[in-house]
Amino acid sequence: MAHEETPAHPDLPALLRTLRVWPPGATELRPFDPGTAPPSPLPLFTAWFADAVRAGQPEPHTMSLATADEDGNPDVRIVMLHGADAAGWSFASHATSRKGRALAARPYAALAFYWPVLGRQVRVRGPVTTAPAEEGQADLHARSTGALAAALTGRQSEELASPEALREASDQAWRQARENPAEPVPGWTLYHLRPETVEFFQGDPERRHVRLEYRRTEFGWARQLLWP
């Protein structure tokens, strides 16, 4: 039998050295004057989000969600933004998922958006509350059939016996979602993160990045610049 050569492992350090941050032609680093920023963070977030959409940023509504469990162990994953308004920045999950259990134990979290096409980041941190169940179900049923099917599949973060078990459960969930677009999903939860701090980061080609932080106080929002 002919000996099959094992493909060489990639040289990670060498690969890293070939990469560049914000390469010309792929990124537009716009000037940002923090003196023109609005008195509260939501209007600026909305404007930056719209900028990212117009600039062609893929999936600008995805964000990193960081939580800590009851023992204080951190975790992070990518989720989708469901909205941002007076109630806070919103996302959803099963209450029994790993992040759901962490939020039940420690209802405080952080979000991070990264839009490399503009060299921008937004970081949000604060306490998390759950929306009323009917609000969570309405939010889910306003989304796609695939979103409902994924929610109906359930068992998020539980141990999976085999790919076949997932396929069988998913097929059944898709049938339910198509036959009844209003199918309820017990435990599906809409979360609101009420920001205590919101930071806006604008990259600069000379590495003089602009960092503007909003901090909630008893008198409203305070603003300050941070060293990059």
C-alpha positions as a printed Julia matrix, in Angstrom:
228×3 Matrix{Float64}:
   0.0    0.0    0.0
   1.39   3.37  -0.98
   2.32   5.59   1.92
   0.13   8.68   2.1
   2.0   11.75   3.19
   0.48  13.68   6.04
  -0.09  17.32   5.07
   2.32  19.62   6.84
   0.84  21.6    9.66
   0.55  25.29   8.83
   3.11  27.53  10.48
   0.87  29.75  12.6
   3.52  32.37  13.47
   4.46  32.66   9.8
   0.82  33.0    8.79
   0.28  35.7   11.4
   3.24  37.68  10.08
   1.61  37.8    6.62
  -1.5   39.51   7.91
  -2.18  43.21   8.2
  -4.77  45.15  10.14
  -7.06  47.4    8.08
  -5.36  46.84   4.69
  -5.7   49.73   2.21
  -8.5   49.16  -0.25
 -10.45  47.03   2.21
 -10.81  49.53   5.06
 -11.8   53.17   5.19
 -10.55  54.82   8.38
 -12.79  57.84   8.74
 -12.0   60.83  10.96
 -14.04  60.95  14.15
 -14.32  64.16  16.15
 -15.59  63.2   19.62
 -16.54  66.82  20.17
 -19.43  66.32  17.76
 -20.73  63.22  19.53
 -24.32  63.34  20.87
 -24.96  63.54  24.63
 -26.1   59.89  24.84
 -24.66  56.77  23.16
 -27.67  55.29  21.36
 -27.87  57.9   18.54
 -24.15  57.49  17.85
 -24.45  53.69  17.86
 -27.37  53.89  15.44
 -25.39  56.19  13.11
 -22.3   53.97  13.22
 -24.39  50.85  12.64
 -25.97  52.47   9.57
 -22.5   53.48   8.37
 -21.35  49.86   8.66
 -24.35  48.64   6.67
 -23.8   51.21   3.92
 -20.07  50.42   3.81
 -20.84  46.76   3.06
 -19.71  45.3    6.39
 -20.79  41.6    6.36
 -23.2   40.76   9.18
 -22.84  44.05  11.09
 -25.52  42.87  13.52
 -23.33  40.08  14.91
 -21.66  40.78  18.24
 -19.59  39.06  20.9
 -21.48  38.39  24.13
 -19.36  37.85  27.24
 -20.81  36.39  30.43
 -19.56  34.77  33.62
 -21.05  31.7   35.3
 -21.89  31.27  38.97
 -18.23  30.48  39.72
 -17.02  33.58  37.91
 -15.61  31.69  34.93
 -15.87  33.84  31.77
 -17.3   32.75  28.45
 -17.86  34.47  25.11
 -19.72  33.68  21.91
 -21.14  35.4   18.83
 -24.85  36.26  18.86
 -27.15  38.55  16.87
 -28.37  41.97  17.9
 -32.17  42.01  18.04
 -32.54  45.72  18.74
 -31.26  48.71  20.67
 -33.59  51.22  22.29
 -34.49  52.7   25.66
 -34.74  49.18  27.13
 -31.15  48.43  26.13
 -29.28  46.3   23.61
 -31.26  43.1   22.99
 -30.41  39.48  22.15
 -32.17  36.16  22.63
 -31.49  32.57  23.63
 -32.91  29.58  25.44
 -33.01  30.21  29.18
 -31.55  26.7   29.63
 -28.57  27.32  27.34
 -25.09  27.87  28.76
 -25.39  31.65  28.39
 -28.93  31.56  29.76
 -27.78  29.75  32.89
 -24.84  32.13  33.28
 -27.12  35.16  33.0
 -29.51  33.67  35.55
 -26.6   33.28  37.99
 -24.88  36.58  37.15
 -27.18  38.96  35.25
 -24.4   41.18  33.91
 -22.74  41.03  30.51
 -20.62  42.79  27.91
 -21.08  43.14  24.16
 -18.52  43.95  21.47
 -19.17  44.92  17.86
 -16.3   44.95  15.35
 -16.71  46.52  11.93
 -13.27  46.19  10.26
 -14.44  47.77   7.0
 -14.42  51.07   8.93
 -11.89  50.19  11.63
 -14.55  50.63  14.31
 -15.51  48.88  17.51
 -18.34  49.47  19.98
 -18.26  47.96  23.46
 -21.3   47.86  25.74
 -21.42  46.68  29.35
 -24.16  46.54  31.96
 -26.82  44.55  33.83
 -29.13  42.21  31.93
 -32.85  41.71  32.42
 -35.34  39.38  30.74
 -38.26  40.69  28.7
 -41.8   39.43  29.38
 -42.37  36.01  27.81
 -44.89  37.35  25.29
 -42.36  39.93  24.09
 -39.76  37.22  23.59
 -42.17  35.02  21.64
 -43.26  37.97  19.46
 -39.62  38.77  18.71
 -38.95  35.15  17.72
 -42.03  34.85  15.5
 -41.12  38.06  13.68
 -37.9   36.41  12.5
 -37.29  33.81   9.79
 -38.63  30.25   9.57
 -35.07  29.05  10.09
 -34.76  31.02  13.31
 -37.96  29.44  14.63
 -36.81  25.98  13.54
 -33.49  26.44  15.35
 -35.3   27.57  18.49
 -37.7   24.61  18.3
 -34.79  22.2   17.93
 -33.75  23.29  21.42
 -31.3   21.51  23.73
 -28.75  24.26  23.14
 -25.35  23.53  24.76
 -26.42  20.02  25.8
 -24.25  17.04  24.85
 -25.07  15.7   21.35
 -24.99  11.93  20.84
 -24.55  12.02  17.07
 -25.07  14.18  13.96
 -28.03  11.94  13.1
 -29.79  12.88  16.34
 -29.43  16.56  15.44
 -30.67  15.97  11.89
 -33.77  14.13  13.13
 -34.64  16.81  15.7
 -33.95  19.6   13.21
 -36.13  17.99  10.51
 -39.02  17.76  12.97
 -38.48  21.38  14.06
 -38.49  22.61  10.46
 -41.78  20.79   9.85
 -43.3   22.43  12.94
 -42.03  25.87  11.94
 -43.44  25.62   8.43
 -46.8   24.21   9.53
 -47.26  26.66  12.42
 -45.25  29.89  12.18
 -46.69  30.91  15.57
 -45.52  27.74  17.34
 -44.53  28.73  20.91
 -41.07  27.88  22.19
 -41.07  27.54  25.98
 -37.94  28.92  27.55
 -37.02  31.11  24.6
 -35.98  34.39  26.2
 -35.35  37.93  25.0
 -32.67  39.69  27.04
 -32.06  43.42  27.43
 -28.62  44.71  28.39
 -29.03  48.16  29.98
 -25.7   49.88  29.37
 -23.64  51.36  32.17
 -20.75  52.09  29.8
 -20.57  52.32  26.02
 -17.24  52.81  24.27
 -16.76  53.89  20.65
 -13.39  53.1   19.04
 -12.32  54.61  15.73
  -9.09  53.31  14.25
  -6.48  55.76  12.96
  -3.78  55.02  10.33
  -1.11  56.56  12.6
  -2.37  54.42  15.52
  -3.74  57.51  17.26
  -7.03  55.75  17.74
  -9.99  57.67  19.13
 -11.73  56.08  22.1
 -14.82  57.8   23.47
 -16.51  56.3   26.51
 -20.0   57.09  27.75
 -20.6   56.32  31.42
 -24.04  56.37  33.03
 -24.29  58.53  36.16
 -27.14  59.62  38.41
 -27.25  62.86  36.4
 -27.26  61.25  32.95
 -24.43  60.3   30.6
 -20.86  61.5   31.16
 -18.31  61.36  28.32
 -14.56  60.95  28.46
 -11.69  60.14  26.11
  -9.44  57.12  26.75
  -5.83  56.57  25.76
  -5.57  54.07  22.92
